[in-house]
Amino acid sequence: MPEGTVPPPPIDRATLAGLLARSDAAGWRRLVLHLLLLAATGAIVWQARRTPWLWPAMLAHGVVLIFLFAPLHETIHRTAFAMRAVNEAAAFLLGCLILLPREYFRAFHFAHHRFTQDPANDPELARPKPATLRQYLWVVSGIPYWIAQARLVVGQALGRTPERFYKDDRQRRAVVREARIMLAIYAGVAVASLAAGSPAALLLWVVPALLGQPFLRMYLLAEHTLCPLVPDMLENTRTTYTNGLVRFLAWNMPFHAEHHAYPSVPFHALPRVNALIRDRLKVTAPGYAAVQADILCSVSR
């Protein structure tokens, strides 16, 4: 793969300045709406806990819960809110909910942006994309994600940070400290749940997260799978045109080529970026079902 990246398509300076503007109002509006939807699905789960509707309710709740990945992603870019401290606090809390530590994820994700689709340096390519149907189903199940993340956080809490994408020892220490705090929080929730004899954590958090993870895995597979291993962000990243509910839950990240071309543009401005550069996009899909169908056609049986 050639070194460097291809510059994004030109947008005039005044227009770009408007696109880059961060907004506390936009960030809070989207986050509050996402959390209100989460509260509503959680209430349905709790009301259904002694009925046959419990599992469907937990599935719906789990999808909303696991897509807190989207505001986590936005806050580690520090573009969800204008205030840096709000981004940092929200990223920590969101990361705790889905077992994805803020400090680690920022280092990992920024390396992914810097080396998108570079097999030697993109950390997302450290594990090969599924090449067989069995591998696809295993990845989509979410089980390998939970195993890897549990090992990762425990290892970090023990001081293990072997990844090469950290900037310096200070960042490594922050990763270790955050992992220890997260494990303490999880232990506290477990002890409190056992002491109270309450199934709330299982019904409203743990089981729904397991049920919702496959939907996030399919969503994430659509971002770069089957895209060329080239430095052009409009060619190595897929934009997926989808419905309003998915765009809401994913905080406009289906406009993913736009995000990679302009990673400092906040989520709420990505539809405007799409309108400006749509004709230049090289890999698009009409929906996530279409992407999964293409992936399934590409794997061996």
Secondary structure, DSSP 8 states (H G I E B T S, - for coil): --SS--------HHHHHHHH---HHHHHHHHHHHHHHHHHHHHHHHHTTTSTTHHHHHHHHHHHHHTTHHHHHHHHTT-SSSSHHHHHHHHHHHHHHTT--HHHHHHHHHHHHHTTT-TTT-GGGSS----BHHHHHHHHHSHHHHHHHHHHHHHHHTT----TT--SHHHHHHHHHHHHHHHHHHHHHHHHHHHHT--HHIIIIIHHHHHHHHHHHHHHHHHHTT--SSS-TTTSS-EE---HHHHHHTTTTT-HHHHHHSTTS-GGGHHHHHHHHGGG---EES-HHHHHHHHHHHSB-
